[in-house]
């Protein structure tokens, strides 16, 4: 068979066109890999290994979401811990005021005002919110644990205290007759009628909207951690009882002996509340450690998986740059030759 110049030219042109298409396709692939830093077609390159990478990527994504959620939980715990710190500091300050007042009944009016101020500060801290949720309301996060006890008109809690006092003694706590209340009568009131105001039934219906069920968070996998404390706990009740007893039980008008008895009762209740608050701080501290440990563990695993996926899917940018430059040079040469072939006429070929 004799190969004519025309057939040779057509064959050469076809060969150059095919080479050009391959080179252009390879150039597009390499440019994409340089831009993304990963293989152009992971599935085609890695084959069965792609399935594992997909699984790892899903785990990484889940891990990162878990870290974000746990960081929110950690921030809420920090806010709760700061509020408890404020409550304890406030209670300790009021304790000092009570101890000073005990030795000088003439300061009854002053300590009564201090009780009101301390109770307001306590309420503010107990109503701490984070990201729109009240941190001490248990699962009832949309409800503030406490109303303002000293608001006008008075809330149910203050009405209950006033009713209990007047029922017990036959007059209001603002009546001058308060000075006639004996130590034994006041002690009986504090141990029974007043104490009953803070039992489970009355606390939930009169004092606080907080749920006794705390918030639990899934910190990793199937691990659930209690990440809140509730204002329904005895710690909050004991402190509230101490503040209210001094602020709203006729303290200003009590005789000296009965005043001392009331202060002693308030000190006992306050001390119990502070001790229980310290336990709540410990509970939150344990939760903080668990959440932080979960964040660190998940972060380490996610980082390792990302590093593995990156190594597996990643490309050598230095090598790609050399290949890309080589391909671009080849394309330029191919374009030049192809252009010259296209300029050859049938007459020139013959």
Legacy VTK file of the C-alpha trace (Angstrom):
# vtk DataFile Version 3.0
C-alpha trace
ASCII
DATASET POLYDATA
POINTS 350 float
0.000 0.000 0.000
1.297 3.457 -0.929
0.743 6.246 1.595
0.036 9.504 -0.184
1.146 12.860 1.214
-2.530 13.782 1.736
-3.305 10.732 3.857
-0.134 11.321 5.827
-1.153 14.907 6.498
-4.642 13.885 7.632
-3.263 11.179 9.914
-0.772 13.596 11.424
-3.474 16.212 11.948
-5.754 13.690 13.648
-2.927 12.555 15.905
-2.118 16.120 16.937
-5.811 16.829 17.632
-6.086 13.750 19.830
-2.921 14.703 21.690
-4.216 18.229 22.093
-7.473 17.029 23.663
-5.624 14.788 26.089
-3.237 17.535 27.054
-6.084 20.007 27.527
-7.991 17.520 29.704
-4.907 16.820 31.801
-4.279 20.549 32.176
-7.824 21.159 33.455
-7.437 18.293 35.930
-4.090 19.542 37.259
-5.326 23.131 37.523
-8.314 21.908 39.572
-6.013 19.893 41.833
-3.724 22.879 42.365
-6.730 25.056 43.272
-8.326 22.545 45.688
-5.223 20.827 47.016
-6.889 17.430 46.578
-7.288 14.784 43.909
-9.449 15.771 40.944
-11.385 12.500 40.955
-10.987 10.862 44.354
-13.218 7.897 43.531
-11.439 7.065 40.303
-7.981 7.445 41.821
-8.539 5.637 45.127
-11.186 3.107 44.149
-12.448 1.126 47.142
-10.533 3.399 49.505
-13.044 6.152 48.759
-15.704 4.521 50.946
-13.505 4.797 54.033
-12.738 8.431 53.257
-16.429 9.256 52.965
-17.016 7.626 56.350
-14.124 9.565 57.875
-15.399 12.840 56.439
-18.831 12.192 57.971
-17.224 11.471 61.328
-15.187 14.657 61.077
-18.316 16.679 60.349
-20.204 15.093 63.245
-17.203 15.690 65.495
-16.970 19.356 64.553
-20.696 19.850 65.182
-20.320 18.107 68.551
-17.443 20.424 69.452
-19.521 23.501 68.563
-22.439 22.268 70.685
-20.161 21.399 73.604
-18.546 24.812 73.456
-22.013 26.331 73.842
-22.667 24.030 76.790
-19.309 25.008 78.300
-20.142 28.707 77.924
-23.509 28.170 79.626
-21.775 26.310 82.447
-19.319 29.197 82.816
-22.224 31.640 83.090
-23.908 29.408 85.673
-20.728 29.082 87.689
-20.201 32.844 87.664
-23.774 33.349 88.894
-23.262 30.849 91.733
-20.054 32.638 92.671
-22.015 35.888 92.871
-24.722 34.236 94.985
-22.206 32.795 97.445
-20.280 36.070 97.676
-23.526 37.947 98.325
-24.625 35.412 100.954
-21.281 35.570 102.745
-21.535 39.347 102.821
-24.997 39.136 104.343
-23.730 36.577 106.862
-21.166 39.121 108.060
-23.921 41.707 108.398
-26.028 39.304 110.461
-23.181 38.451 112.807
-22.525 42.135 113.388
-26.201 42.877 113.952
-26.623 40.041 116.448
-24.478 41.859 118.961
-26.324 45.129 118.522
-30.146 44.926 118.250
-30.204 48.668 117.637
-29.119 47.928 114.073
-32.294 45.923 113.386
-33.552 48.500 110.904
-30.253 48.509 109.050
-29.955 44.727 108.824
-33.542 44.518 107.589
-32.649 46.842 104.715
-29.478 44.829 104.087
-31.624 41.692 103.828
-33.794 43.342 101.189
-30.755 44.467 99.213
-29.119 41.041 99.486
-32.315 39.289 98.402
-32.589 41.513 95.323
-28.972 40.717 94.392
-29.668 37.016 94.945
-32.741 37.166 92.696
-30.814 38.905 89.928
-28.084 36.253 89.993
-30.597 33.399 90.214
-32.360 34.784 87.131
-29.154 34.729 85.079
-29.776 33.868 81.437
-27.490 32.680 78.669
-28.375 32.811 74.974
-31.981 33.562 75.881
-32.349 30.699 78.385
-32.475 30.927 82.173
-29.630 28.797 83.488
-31.223 27.835 86.839
-34.714 26.970 85.590
-33.975 23.328 84.859
-35.717 22.209 81.689
-38.113 25.183 81.915
-35.454 27.413 80.366
-37.941 29.989 79.050
-39.158 30.874 82.567
-37.297 33.061 85.046
-36.887 31.163 88.331
-37.940 34.098 90.529
-40.271 37.062 90.489
-39.257 40.322 92.154
-40.309 39.746 95.759
-40.492 43.484 96.432
-42.471 44.469 93.325
-45.816 46.272 93.360
-48.314 44.684 93.485
-46.597 42.027 95.602
-46.152 38.571 94.080
-47.714 35.395 95.489
-44.600 34.653 97.539
-44.755 37.881 99.538
-48.509 37.570 99.997
-47.959 34.057 101.359
-45.386 35.299 103.889
-47.671 38.144 105.006
-50.631 35.791 105.358
-48.587 33.274 107.338
-47.347 35.966 109.742
-50.731 37.577 110.354
-52.406 34.176 110.771
-49.762 33.138 113.299
-49.719 36.320 115.389
-52.989 38.096 114.632
-51.393 41.243 113.173
-49.117 42.212 110.314
-45.334 42.344 110.472
-45.524 46.156 110.258
-47.717 46.413 113.382
-46.029 47.862 116.523
-47.455 44.858 118.379
-44.575 42.860 116.871
-42.507 44.013 119.850
-44.632 41.769 122.064
-43.752 38.541 120.240
-41.877 36.259 122.612
-38.847 34.188 121.719
-40.808 30.948 122.014
-43.639 32.232 119.827
-41.230 33.440 117.146
-39.281 30.166 117.311
-42.483 28.146 116.877
-43.418 30.298 113.899
-39.991 29.923 112.280
-39.815 26.171 112.857
-43.288 25.382 111.593
-45.449 27.880 109.702
-42.566 29.823 108.148
-40.556 26.697 107.343
-43.557 25.121 105.584
-43.593 28.026 103.116
-40.457 26.546 101.559
-41.490 22.902 101.285
-41.829 21.232 97.877
-45.479 22.044 97.306
-45.287 25.706 98.340
-41.939 26.307 96.670
-43.178 25.117 93.281
-46.516 26.909 93.497
-45.478 30.121 95.242
-41.788 30.873 94.953
-40.139 29.520 91.841
-41.034 28.578 88.274
-37.909 26.446 87.965
-38.228 22.764 87.151
-36.523 20.337 89.502
-35.343 18.376 86.456
-31.922 19.656 85.382
-30.651 19.900 81.824
-28.655 16.982 80.458
-26.382 17.188 77.422
-24.940 14.531 75.115
-21.280 15.484 75.209
-19.912 12.637 73.071
-21.441 9.589 71.430
-23.906 8.147 73.925
-22.396 9.870 76.964
-24.927 12.077 78.759
-23.883 14.604 81.389
-26.021 16.717 83.735
-25.044 20.270 82.840
-27.186 22.467 85.066
-28.424 22.936 88.615
-31.928 24.081 89.467
-33.331 26.868 91.586
-35.703 24.215 92.932
-32.810 22.827 94.989
-32.594 23.246 98.752
-29.638 25.622 98.413
-31.819 28.293 96.806
-34.628 27.692 99.304
-32.409 28.030 102.357
-30.908 31.308 101.177
-34.332 32.660 100.230
-35.704 31.775 103.673
-32.857 33.605 105.387
-33.296 36.782 103.331
-37.087 36.824 103.702
-37.024 36.081 107.429
-34.896 39.128 108.162
-36.448 41.410 105.560
-40.132 40.676 106.127
-40.805 39.357 109.648
-41.143 42.573 111.592
-37.414 42.682 112.353
-37.384 46.440 112.992
-39.933 46.209 115.807
-38.878 43.003 117.556
-37.728 43.113 121.157
-34.042 42.410 121.687
-34.329 38.763 122.741
-36.663 37.824 119.906
-34.489 39.751 117.456
-31.456 37.656 118.483
-33.488 34.456 118.064
-34.532 35.534 114.573
-30.956 36.418 113.623
-29.724 33.051 114.899
-32.324 31.277 112.756
-31.352 33.334 109.723
-27.651 32.594 110.275
-28.400 28.866 110.454
-30.476 28.941 107.277
-27.933 31.105 105.502
-25.059 28.852 106.523
-26.908 25.791 105.252
-27.648 27.544 101.970
-24.024 28.577 101.469
-22.810 25.019 102.121
-25.320 23.605 99.654
-24.421 26.267 97.089
-20.804 25.190 97.370
-21.906 21.638 96.578
-23.752 22.904 93.501
-20.590 24.675 92.405
-18.786 21.364 92.715
-21.471 19.664 90.615
-21.082 22.253 87.878
-17.299 22.027 88.152
-17.450 18.287 87.466
-19.709 18.915 84.473
-17.298 21.557 83.177
-14.419 19.078 83.346
-16.424 16.408 81.532
-17.508 18.767 78.770
-13.984 20.115 78.315
-12.589 16.578 78.180
-15.156 15.688 75.517
-14.193 18.759 73.473
-10.499 17.909 73.655
-10.974 14.210 72.867
-13.260 14.896 69.922
-10.963 17.639 68.654
-7.903 15.375 68.734
-9.706 12.582 66.871
-11.147 14.980 64.294
-7.716 16.517 63.728
-6.151 13.089 63.213
-8.877 12.065 60.791
-8.556 15.321 58.884
-4.804 14.826 58.663
-5.277 11.281 57.328
-7.914 12.348 54.805
-5.740 15.254 53.754
-2.744 12.999 53.188
-4.846 10.463 51.274
-6.697 12.925 49.074
-3.980 15.528 48.986
-1.653 16.269 46.090
1.972 17.358 45.816
1.694 20.965 44.703
5.384 21.184 43.764
5.106 18.152 41.511
1.862 19.431 40.015
3.449 22.789 39.249
6.231 21.064 37.288
3.733 18.887 35.418
1.472 21.847 34.713
4.336 23.918 33.283
5.412 20.959 31.145
1.872 20.468 29.842
1.456 24.144 29.070
4.718 24.084 27.088
3.524 21.009 25.218
0.214 22.695 24.464
1.948 25.751 23.104
4.082 23.564 20.831
1.061 21.535 19.758
-0.945 24.664 18.992
1.931 25.952 16.878
2.299 22.743 14.891
-1.455 22.351 14.519
-1.684 25.887 13.211
0.983 25.224 10.632
-0.783 22.026 9.516
-4.051 23.917 9.140
-2.306 26.432 6.925
-1.147 23.735 4.486
-3.374 23.617 1.433
-4.252 20.546 -0.537
-2.019 21.851 -3.334
0.924 22.271 -0.932
0.378 18.768 0.415
0.540 17.308 -3.097
LINES 1 351
350 0 1 2 3 4 5 6 7 8 9 10 11 12 13 14 15 16 17 18 19 20 21 22 23 24 25 26 27 28 29 30 31 32 33 34 35 36 37 38 39 40 41 42 43 44 45 46 47 48 49 50 51 52 53 54 55 56 57 58 59 60 61 62 63 64 65 66 67 68 69 70 71 72 73 74 75 76 77 78 79 80 81 82 83 84 85 86 87 88 89 90 91 92 93 94 95 96 97 98 99 100 101 102 103 104 105 106 107 108 109 110 111 112 113 114 115 116 117 118 119 120 121 122 123 124 125 126 127 128 129 130 131 132 133 134 135 136 137 138 139 140 141 142 143 144 145 146 147 148 149 150 151 152 153 154 155 156 157 158 159 160 161 162 163 164 165 166 167 168 169 170 171 172 173 174 175 176 177 178 179 180 181 182 183 184 185 186 187 188 189 190 191 192 193 194 195 196 197 198 199 200 201 202 203 204 205 206 207 208 209 210 211 212 213 214 215 216 217 218 219 220 221 222 223 224 225 226 227 228 229 230 231 232 233 234 235 236 237 238 239 240 241 242 243 244 245 246 247 248 249 250 251 252 253 254 255 256 257 258 259 260 261 262 263 264 265 266 267 268 269 270 271 272 273 274 275 276 277 278 279 280 281 282 283 284 285 286 287 288 289 290 291 292 293 294 295 296 297 298 299 300 301 302 303 304 305 306 307 308 309 310 311 312 313 314 315 316 317 318 319 320 321 322 323 324 325 326 327 328 329 330 331 332 333 334 335 336 337 338 339 340 341 342 343 344 345 346 347 348 349
